[in-house]
Amino acid sequence: MYKSNIVTALTQIQGPAEGVVSGLLERLVDARSGIDEAVTEIAKNNEANIKAGCFRLHQAIQAIEQRLNEVSPSATVVELHLLGKRFDRILFDYPLLETLLRPGRQALGGLAGAFDVALQEHRNHPALINLVTPGVALARELDYYRGLIGMLSVAIDSSVTEQVSIIEIEGAERLDQFDNFIALLTKLSLIATSILNEMDNISDSSDAGVTIESIESGSPIQIRLGGKGKTLRFLLAMLRDLIRLPYLHLTKRGQFMQSIETYAYAKNLGVDTPEVLRNLEWAMSEASRIYVEKVAPNVVITIDGRNATENEPLLLSSAIREMTSKLSEPLSLPKE
């Protein structure tokens, strides 16, 4: 499960900050400290301390009673019910979060049951005290979830560069398959950086490349890429095209190049030098050959939520090799 999924799930559980249940939980947490102090005083077992303890206990119960008088019982019941439905939906949608969410769901069930009893008992003091334990437990779990949201959100966003894209790859669970795909991404990153640096006359490419922000296991595996806007978009254009190229029924070199997104994107960026375009053409064909031979079988790739793989692929590896063999050698692009 991805960090983003956990953040989404935990966020959906949170009730309104100014809601009825939130206010009740604050009073119950405060009451817990008052009750603990009261018990400490009463345990000293002398008349003065017992009197002080009873006074503290009475204050704690009065605070709960005051809160319940501020809102309608039906509003509290409804919000507790809606919170329970949110828990149940998330537990159903994200079964892997069962261990994390079950204590909170149980505490909520205990609080809802104790509240029903308190209403039936006309809010007498023993019934109000019985709200405290499940209420404090629920407040503790919700605080824990909020802390996780904050921590995971920082983990997701802390290393974000100018632009971020997410690639999901399914069917490459074996280490050698995944390694081949990472090697292919590395090659495309170097190609994109080299082409754009040549266009801008930049010799130092240390700040212009694409970086892997995170890799999260799951099915599919999720790779989070960050980098300069033009470089990252150029890389993704090449990746989409090299996935499509083996499936195209076009074999003429001119149609082959003009039909792909990478070529059009390069032209839009002002990459129109014949020599650079020949290098780009060669690099794309070579990358597509590597994709066919080392990555393509049984692999589904998604880029920013969109499937980049054809539904019925025709792995025309021989056609790709034929086209590759006809292209001129590049000046200095990354070697396999």
C-alpha positions in Angstrom: 0.0 0.0 0.0 1.3 3.4 -0.9 1.8 6.3 1.5 -0.7 8.4 -0.5 -3.4 5.6 0.0 -2.8 5.7 3.8 -3.1 9.5 3.9 -6.3 9.4 1.9 -7.8 6.7 4.1 -6.9 8.4 7.4 -8.1 11.8 6.1 -11.5 10.4 5.3 -11.9 9.2 8.8 -11.4 12.6 10.4 -14.6 14.3 11.4 -15.1 18.1 11.3 -12.7 20.0 13.6 -15.6 22.0 15.1 -18.0 19.1 15.1 -20.2 17.7 17.9 -18.1 14.6 18.5 -14.9 16.6 18.4 -16.2 19.0 21.2 -17.4 16.0 23.2 -14.0 14.3 23.0 -12.3 17.4 24.2 -14.4 17.5 27.3 -14.0 13.8 27.9 -10.2 14.1 27.7 -10.2 17.0 30.1 -12.5 15.0 32.4 -10.1 12.1 32.5 -7.4 14.3 34.1 -9.9 15.6 36.6 -11.1 12.1 37.5 -7.5 10.9 37.9 -6.8 13.8 40.3 -10.0 13.1 42.2 -9.1 9.4 42.6 -5.7 10.4 43.9 -7.2 12.7 46.6 -9.8 10.2 47.7 -7.2 7.5 48.0 -5.4 9.5 50.7 -8.4 8.4 52.8 -8.8 11.4 55.2 -11.8 13.6 55.4 -10.2 16.7 53.8 -8.8 14.8 50.9 -12.0 12.8 50.3 -13.9 16.1 50.3 -11.5 17.6 47.8 -11.6 14.5 45.6 -15.3 14.5 45.5 -15.3 18.1 44.5 -12.9 17.5 41.6 -15.0 14.5 40.5 -18.1 16.6 40.5 -16.4 19.3 38.4 -15.3 16.8 35.8 -18.8 15.4 35.5 -20.3 18.8 35.3 -18.1 19.7 32.4 -19.4 16.7 30.5 -22.9 17.5 31.4 -22.5 21.1 30.2 -21.2 19.9 26.9 -24.2 17.6 26.3 -26.6 20.4 27.2 -25.0 22.6 24.5 -25.9 20.3 21.6 -28.9 18.1 20.8 -28.6 14.4 21.6 -29.8 13.6 18.1 -26.9 15.6 16.5 -24.4 13.6 18.6 -26.0 10.3 17.7 -26.0 11.2 14.0 -22.4 12.3 14.0 -21.3 9.2 15.9 -23.2 7.1 13.3 -21.6 8.9 10.3 -18.1 8.5 11.8 -18.8 4.7 12.2 -19.8 4.5 8.6 -16.6 6.2 7.5 -14.6 3.8 9.6 -16.5 0.8 8.1 -16.1 2.0 4.5 -12.3 2.6 4.9 -11.9 -0.8 6.5 -13.7 -2.3 3.6 -11.8 -0.4 0.9 -8.4 -0.8 2.7 -8.3 -4.2 4.4 -4.5 -3.8 5.0 -5.3 -1.0 7.4 -7.3 -3.4 9.7 -4.7 -3.5 12.5 -4.3 0.3 12.4 -8.0 1.2 12.3 -9.6 -1.5 14.4 -8.8 0.1 17.8 -10.3 3.3 16.7 -13.4 1.6 15.5 -13.8 -0.3 18.7 -13.4 2.8 20.8 -16.0 4.5 18.7 -18.4 1.6 19.2 -17.8 1.8 22.9 -18.5 5.5 23.0 -21.7 5.2 20.9 -23.0 2.5 23.2 -22.1 4.4 26.4 -23.8 7.5 25.0 -27.0 5.5 24.3 -27.0 4.3 27.9 -26.4 7.8 29.2 -29.5 9.0 27.3 -31.5 6.1 28.7 -30.3 6.9 32.2 -31.2 10.6 31.9 -27.6 11.5 32.0 -27.0 10.5 35.6 -23.5 10.8 36.8 -22.4 7.2 36.7 -23.6 7.0 33.1 -21.6 10.1 32.2 -18.5 8.8 33.8 -18.8 5.7 31.6 -18.3 8.0 28.5 -14.8 8.9 29.6 -12.8 5.7 28.9 -14.1 5.0 25.3 -14.0 8.7 24.6 -10.4 9.1 25.6 -9.5 6.0 23.6 -11.1 7.4 20.5 -9.5 10.8 20.9 -6.1 9.1 21.3 -6.6 7.1 18.1 -7.8 10.1 16.1 -4.8 12.1 17.3 -2.6 9.2 16.2 -4.2 9.2 12.8 -3.7 12.9 12.4 0.0 12.5 13.4 0.4 9.8 10.7 -1.2 12.0 8.1 1.2 14.8 8.9 4.2 12.6 9.0 3.4 10.7 5.7 2.4 14.0 3.9 5.9 15.4 4.8 7.5 12.2 3.5 5.6 12.5 0.3 6.2 16.2 -0.3 9.6 16.9 1.3 11.7 16.1 -1.7 9.4 17.5 -4.4 11.3 19.4 -7.1 9.7 21.6 -9.7 7.5 18.9 -11.1 6.5 15.4 -10.1 5.0 12.5 -12.1 4.1 9.0 -11.0 4.8 5.9 -13.0 3.2 2.6 -12.1 4.7 -0.6 -13.5 2.9 -4.0 -13.1 4.4 -7.3 -14.1 8.0 -6.4 -13.3 8.1 -7.9 -9.8 11.3 -9.9 -10.5 14.4 -7.9 -9.6 16.0 -8.3 -13.1 12.8 -7.1 -14.8 12.6 -4.1 -12.5 16.3 -3.4 -12.8 15.9 -3.3 -16.6 13.1 -0.8 -16.3 15.1 1.5 -14.0 18.0 1.2 -16.4 15.7 2.3 -19.2 14.4 5.3 -17.2 18.1 6.3 -16.5 18.9 6.1 -20.2 15.9 8.2 -21.1 16.8 10.8 -18.4 20.3 11.1 -19.8 19.0 11.5 -23.3 16.5 14.2 -22.4 19.1 16.0 -20.4 21.7 15.8 -23.1 19.3 17.0 -25.8 18.0 20.0 -23.8 21.4 21.0 -22.6 22.7 21.0 -26.1 19.8 23.2 -27.1 20.5 25.6 -24.2 24.3 25.4 -24.5 24.5 24.1 -20.9 27.6 22.1 -20.0 26.7 21.3 -16.3 23.7 18.9 -16.2 23.9 18.2 -12.4 20.7 20.3 -11.8 18.9 19.5 -15.0 18.2 15.7 -14.7 15.3 13.7 -13.4 15.5 12.1 -9.9 13.6 9.3 -8.3 11.7 10.8 -5.4 10.5 7.5 -4.0 9.8 3.9 -5.0 6.8 2.2 -3.2 6.2 -1.5 -3.3 2.7 -2.9 -4.1 0.9 -4.0 -7.2 1.7 -2.2 -9.3 5.1 -0.8 -8.1 4.9 3.0 -7.9 7.8 5.2 -8.9 7.7 8.9 -8.2 9.9 11.0 -10.5 10.8 14.6 -9.9 12.8 17.1 -12.0 12.9 20.2 -14.1 9.6 20.6 -16.0 10.9 20.4 -19.5 13.3 17.6 -18.8 10.7 15.5 -17.0 8.0 16.1 -19.7 10.5 15.2 -22.4 11.4 11.9 -20.6 7.7 11.0 -20.2 7.1 11.8 -23.9 9.9 9.4 -24.8 8.7 6.7 -22.4 5.1 6.8 -23.8 6.5 6.7 -27.4 8.9 3.8 -26.9 6.0 1.8 -25.5 3.9 2.6 -28.5 6.5 2.3 -31.2 6.7 -1.5 -31.3 2.9 -1.6 -31.9 2.8 0.9 -34.8 2.1 -0.5 -38.3 4.2 2.4 -39.8 7.5 1.3 -41.2 8.6 4.3 -43.3 11.3 6.3 -41.5 9.7 9.7 -42.1 6.2 8.5 -40.9 7.8 6.7 -38.0 9.4 9.9 -36.7 6.7 12.4 -37.4 4.0 10.2 -35.8 5.5 10.3 -32.3 5.0 12.7 -29.4 8.7 13.1 -28.7 9.5 14.5 -32.1 6.6 17.0 -31.9 7.6 18.0 -28.3 11.2 18.5 -29.3 10.1 20.8 -32.1 7.9 22.8 -29.8 10.9 23.3 -27.5 12.9 24.6 -30.4 15.0 21.5 -31.0 15.2 21.7 -34.8 18.9 21.2 -35.5 19.2 18.3 -38.0 22.1 16.7 -36.2 20.3 16.9 -32.8 17.1 15.4 -34.4 19.1 12.6 -35.9 20.6 11.8 -32.5 17.1 11.9 -31.0 15.8 9.6 -33.7 18.5 7.1 -33.1 18.2 7.3 -29.3 14.4 6.7 -29.4 14.8 3.7 -31.7 17.5 2.2 -29.6 15.5 2.8 -26.4 12.5 1.1 -28.0 14.6 -1.9 -28.9 15.7 -2.2 -25.3 12.1 -1.9 -24.2 11.0 -4.7 -26.5 13.8 -7.0 -25.6 14.1 -6.5 -21.9 11.0 -4.8 -20.4 7.9 -5.3 -22.6 6.6 -8.9 -22.1 3.7 -9.0 -19.6 4.4 -5.5 -18.4 1.7 -2.8 -18.0 3.0 0.8 -17.4 0.8 3.7 -16.2 2.0 7.3 -16.4 0.2 9.8 -14.2 -2.8 7.6 -14.0 -3.1 6.8 -17.7 -2.3 3.4 -19.2 0.6 3.9 -21.6 0.5 0.3 -23.0 -1.6 -0.7 -26.0 -4.5 -3.1 -25.2 -3.4 -5.6 -27.9 0.3 -5.2 -28.3 2.1 -6.5 -31.4 5.7 -6.9 -30.4 7.3 -6.1 -33.7 10.8 -6.5 -32.4 12.2 -7.4 -35.8 10.7 -4.3 -37.3 12.2 -2.2 -34.6 15.6 -3.8 -35.1 15.3 -3.2 -38.9 14.5 0.5 -38.4 17.3 0.9 -35.8 19.9 -0.6 -38.1 19.1 2.0 -40.8 19.7 5.0 -38.5 22.9 6.9 -38.3 25.1 6.6 -35.2 24.7 9.4 -32.6 27.6 11.7 -31.6 27.6 11.0 -27.8 24.5 9.5 -26.2 24.3 7.1 -23.3 25.5 3.6 -24.1 23.5 0.5 -23.0 
